Structure formats: C-alpha cells, structure tokens
Amino acid sequence: MRIFLNDDAHDVEPGTLAAALESLGFGGRKIATAVNGRFVAAAARPKTALSDGDRVEVVAPMQGG
Amino acid sequence: MFYGVELRSRLLLGTARYPSPAILERAIKASGAEVVTVSLRREGGSGRAGQSFWSFIQSLGLRVLPNTAGCHSVKEAVTTAHMARELFDTKWIKLEVIGDDDTLQPDVFGLVEAARILSEEGFEVFPYTTEDLVVAERLIEAGCKVLMPWGAPIGSARGLNNVYGLRTLRAHFPVIPLVVDAGLGVPSHAAAAMELGYDAVLLNTAVAEAGDPVEMARAFALAIEAGRAAHLAQPMEPRDMAVPSTPVIGKAVLGG
C-alpha cells in the first residue's frame, strides 16, 4: 500500500505505523508522529494500523526561537 | 518563577540561526540562560540533523521550552504541542499561533482557544501574544500562568514598540510572570523591558545574528541584570523642568 510520509509517497507492507517507520529507517530514532493530522504517541505506534493513502508526519528536534 | 520553577537567570535564549553549533553553545554559556527554546521539524529516514541536535540539547543540561513556531491554526498548534511534549519530555510549551505572515503577529483568537485546550490537557503554556490587555485576561482565564507579549515583530530588532501598552500590562497584572518575547535588537531594549518591571526576556535573533553572538549574549545578560536592579531600586519619575542636582543653598555670592 502507499502512504505519504512528510508528503513523499512510499510503498510499504500493510501493517502498523511502527512497522512502516522501522522499514523506512526511523527505528530507534528520536521522533514524534502524527497520522492524518492526529498525534500518535510512541507507545501507540505498534497498535496503530495504517491504511492506503494515510498521511504520516514525522518530526524531530530542531533549533528554535 | 514559571509554573513553580525558580530560575536565577532572567534571560531565555533561542537556539536558531547561529553560525555554528559551537558558537551557539558558547553563546548559551555567556548568556547564563537556564532555559533554551527549541522546535521540531520534519525529518526523513536518512536525516540525522534532529538526532544530533537532540544530543546537543541533552549535553547542555538545561531546561527546554519547545515552541509551536509556524503554526497558523489551533489544530496544528495543539498537535505540534503534543509532539513536542513527547519529544522533549516537558509540559512546557511556547504557544505560537501566527495570524499574519508579514508581521508574524499572533492570531490572538486562535491563541486563546489553543491555550485553553492545552491547559486542560495538562500543558504549562507560555503564550506568545500581543500586549493587548483583554487578550491577556482571556489567556489567564484559559489557564496560562505566564504571559509573553511581543516587544516588536519577531526578528525585527525594533525594541519595545508600545512601551505604554507593556507598562499597562505590568500594572494590571502585578503578580503573573511577564516575559517580553521577540523583537529586541540591542541590550538597551532588554534593559528597558526589565526597568518596566518585566520578569524576563526571551531572545534569539538579536544574539544569533550579531557579528559576535557570544559577546552579544554576554551584553544582553548584563543589560537584563542592570534593568532588573534598576527596577528594584525604584526609578524616579521623569519631569518637565530642570531641578538642580547640586544644592543651591550656601553657594558663594560673587556678584555678576
């Protein structure tokens, strides 16, 4: 199935958010996530099933004012 | 005192736009800041910038204040706050809901709404607001225990655009911590804010984009200390006519 991660299309195996993040190189990283505009806590990623066309946001710490 | 946390330094420093991480680190040390602001941005699977910045922040051992910079809607700001709380492991959030792209003026209506939602969810909200008195009251009703009115538009270096408004806010809220956030350019601006009785100053660009950010950080720290001391020393009121500082009584009469 196809998901959009930070607007970029990726083809991933059907499954959970945690599995998709692992397959796309985010395993063990300091990130926060949202699916279709809703925050998904790290603890909930293994229980969050993704659907075709889902929009996933992945953010990391950055400098700010 | 912000949400029960006592700090010695009255300078909160932003971490963006510095020439290098090394200069950022030295500037933070020179400023004496105990709180640094941070943000969050998209990162790809191969990106490492966020991870290295996170390691850097941890190595400082300082308190972090994540922001919702760039958010234009209540929903975006609330979701960003949730992501920040998890990433940085803090209830503190510098809440920005931007209403106008040219001035980066807060959308105060969205701000109050987002502040209420986040306060109810247990966040400790630091709202980036205007100096509007009624908005300030609404923010406090929404649960904010700190207010951060702008001095001038973010990054503009204009200083305190509305001294009257800032003074009025201080007079109206004598107890709640007030922080001037944004728009300062030089240390005298920060000193002026502190002389008005503000509790602290939040800076970024004025330090980061100075020719020598480390020296400028130190200069701001000195100015903030001076301004605070001046406030506590109760400045005299300005007046229109001259008053001789040297006593006139006993002056020799020498004709003329």
Contacts between the chains, C-beta under 8 A, distances in Angstrom:
chain1	res1	chain2	res2	distance
A	6	B	42	4.4
A	6	B	43	7.9
A	6	B	44	6.7
A	8	B	44	7.7
A	24	B	45	4.5
A	25	B	45	3.1
A	25	B	46	6.2
A	26	B	45	5.7
A	29	B	43	7.9
A	29	B	50	7.9
A	29	B	51	6.2
A	30	B	50	6.6
A	30	B	51	5.8
A	30	B	54	4.7
A	30	B	87	6.6
A	31	B	43	6.6
A	31	B	50	7.3
A	31	B	87	7.4
A	32	B	40	6.6
A	32	B	82	7.8
A	32	B	83	3.6
A	32	B	84	7.4
A	32	B	86	5.1
A	32	B	87	4.7
A	33	B	83	7.5
A	34	B	79	5.7
A	34	B	83	6.6
A	37	B	75	6.7
A	37	B	79	6.4
A	38	B	79	6.9
A	39	B	79	5.1
A	39	B	82	3.9
A	39	B	83	5.9
A	39	B	86	7.9
A	41	B	82	7.9
A	41	B	86	6.0
A	42	B	86	6.3
A	57	B	42	6.9
A	58	B	42	6.5
A	58	B	43	6.2
A	58	B	44	7.9
A	59	B	40	4.3
A	59	B	41	5.9
A	59	B	42	5.6
A	59	B	43	6.6
A	59	B	50	7.7
A	59	B	83	5.6
A	59	B	87	7.4
A	60	B	40	6.5
A	60	B	41	6.9
A	60	B	42	7.8
A	60	B	43	3.8
A	60	B	47	7.1
A	60	B	49	7.3
A	60	B	50	2.4
A	60	B	51	6.7
A	60	B	53	7.7
A	60	B	54	7.2
A	60	B	87	7.5
A	61	B	38	6.1
A	61	B	39	7.8
A	61	B	40	5.9
A	61	B	50	5.0
A	61	B	53	5.1
A	61	B	54	4.3
A	61	B	57	6.5
A	61	B	87	5.8
A	61	B	88	6.9
A	62	B	38	7.0
A	62	B	39	4.9
A	62	B	40	5.7
A	62	B	41	4.3
A	62	B	49	7.2
A	62	B	50	6.0
A	62	B	53	6.0
A	63	B	14	7.8
A	63	B	15	4.4
A	63	B	16	4.1
A	63	B	17	7.5
A	63	B	18	7.7
A	63	B	24	7.7
A	63	B	38	6.8
A	63	B	39	6.6
A	63	B	53	6.4
A	64	B	14	6.4
A	64	B	15	6.3
A	64	B	16	5.5
A	64	B	37	5.3
A	64	B	38	4.9
A	64	B	39	2.7
A	64	B	40	7.8
A	64	B	66	7.2
A	64	B	67	5.0
A	64	B	69	5.7
A	65	B	14	3.3
A	65	B	15	7.5
A	65	B	16	4.8
A	65	B	17	7.5
A	65	B	37	5.8
A	65	B	39	7.8
A	65	B	67	7.1
A	65	B	69	6.9
A	65	B	154	7.1
A	65	B	182	7.9
A	65	B	204	3.4
A	65	B	205	6.8
